[in-house]
């Protein structure tokens, strides 16, 4: 399931189990994949804070904005499904470069026109993140590459670092977008022009990513002969693992559907409408939120070593969902921000543990497909709800409903996940 640690067995266990050793143990390709993760998540955070504000400044109504967000996620789902389930056959590096090119396509089109049909087409074909979270084929392919290069017991810690750098990058992107757009507005730029500069910056991030991916070595590619032909494995990359991947995918879709009611872009829009929060302050709020999420990623790895991956996923996620429900119930802006920040300090602990669990319970030669299919399930779930929540957030009397729906459905997901998978432990937990 993982590569050997190497070296004298008695001399390495305590070192390799540590978080620092997991980070220092990355090879050149691992470091490049971490670099692209940083670039990409900076771009996602950079865009998410102002995306809905930009579409609003172009004169689009809330329903149209919600439809664009939904169809953007639908397009990401379809393209990512094909790319990730064929990545081992087409070449992982090639798929990653293509994904970067699709980011550029989306950014250029969004910056160039306000014509809704063209925006929908660009959002559907291109790769653009309205949530501030991962979209496109990148995550699945990178997870598979990282999983085959680290031992099982270091996998969760490696994913924790992988997510930590992503959250810091998302936070930095959110802060930078808020400060830049606010400075442009203060300098006399119109809102569409100020926010358009952020969209152009997102495209530049995609260009740099394509360059870095092209420098990744051939060791990240799937082993020859890993994908058989003429069966479901050829089409979806799944064989023996398809049952557990199917069950996990259904639950992950429910969780993402719930989260899609309040993605970061709509949260930012909600704070703007409810409290008149300016872009610079919005950037600072989501900078802090993502920093807390980053720190929690490393905490998740330590907790998982003690209580297991499934327990960590569930018992850290439940209280965060209660806090999500409390956000719109807070009577003042500072209290609403406090509830949001507390929620982010817990809500993302399930991410590295979830990723590690999927990699652990499937066959090694099915990891790309398993990460892709479960990731697509999440994107599919998240694609549906923004079209429902966009008009609600813009309505004074209904603005809190998306928070209630998101929190309630996420609690249901936690309980169902615990019931279904608490007895299915990954190999490293069975050996302890």
Phi, psi and omega in degrees: 000332176217170181281161180288150179293324186079160179080173181298127184303321185288341186268350193247337189306312183294324181290312185292337180283346184281153179294320181295318179296325179296322179285317181291338182281358180293137175275185183301314181296321177298319179294322178294321178293325174295322180296318179291327175299316179297312180301312185295314183289330171300314179297319179295315178293324179301317184277322190299324184296326187248356187301309180292323176298322179294312180296323177295319180293334176285352178098011180281143179278162184303321180296316179296319178299315179299320179296317178299315179298317180296312182292330174299315179290325176298313179299317177302321181298309184294315181293318181293324178301313181292315183294315185288324180281351175245005186299320182292330179278317183281333186112122184296317181296321180296318179297320180294321177293319178299317177301320178296320179297324179291331173297317180296317180302313181297315183296315181299317182291314180298325180285337189266340187213156172245009181286116191303313180303321179291320177299319180296315180297315181295319178294326181286317182278320183280180177247113180216140186249106175281348186261344189083359180254177182297136168222168179084188186274356193297309189300313183298315183292319179295320178299315180298318180295317180291321183295328182278354183248002179229153177294159182306315187288345177259358185296312182297318179296320178297317178293329177297314176297319180302317178286324180300311181295328178294317180294319177299320179293317177299317179298315180296320178296318179298316180295315181298318180296318179298314182292317182293313181294323178295319179296320178295319177296317179294333180277001176105359178290147174288155179307314179301319181290321180297314181286332178297327178300325178291319178299318178297319177301323177299319177297321178297323176301316178301321180295317179295320178301315180302320179295315182292318179300325180293343180269352179291140184279169183290348181296341181281349182288155179293147177301147179299139178082004182290332183251118178278170183245158173080006181231183177298333177299326179290325185275317184242357180074014184238138176229263181297336185270000190296329181294308182291325177295322178297317180292317178296320182298319179298318180289319179296326177296321177297315179298316181289324176302317178296313180295332180294343176291333181222062173294167185301323181296320178284330173299314179299318178297319179298313178297324179294316182286319185284323187236001181067031183290132181280160183305319181298319179290322176300317178299319180294320179300312184280341168298309179298319181299316182285332173296316177298320177297323180296312181297322182294336180298317178291324176299323180299320180296319179292318179295319182298326178295335183267317187243356178098160185293312182296316180299320178295317179302315187279311190283346171267336184280324184302307180296330179295328180286328173297318179296325177298319178296328183284339185307306182286350179274349180290136186281345182226163179299312181302320180290323177296318178295319179299315178298320179296315181294320176298321179297316180292334179290346180241329195294335186259006178294338180280351187289302179296327179291322177295314180298316180295321180297316179299315180296330184283325190263005176245162178295146183305324183277005177244011186292317179301313182293319181297314177296322179293313183294315178293325176293321178293322177300319178294316180296322178298313178299317182289339183286335187280317193286329180302325179295334178276324187272336181306306178296329180293316180298325182281353180259123185304319183280346185241004189297335182278341187301317178303325178295318180295316180296316181298310182296317181295315180292325178293324176297318177300318178301313181302314182294319179293320179298315181297317180296321187279328192235006183296335181268352181261097186264148177288161185305319183294332177282329178290334181275352182266000000 
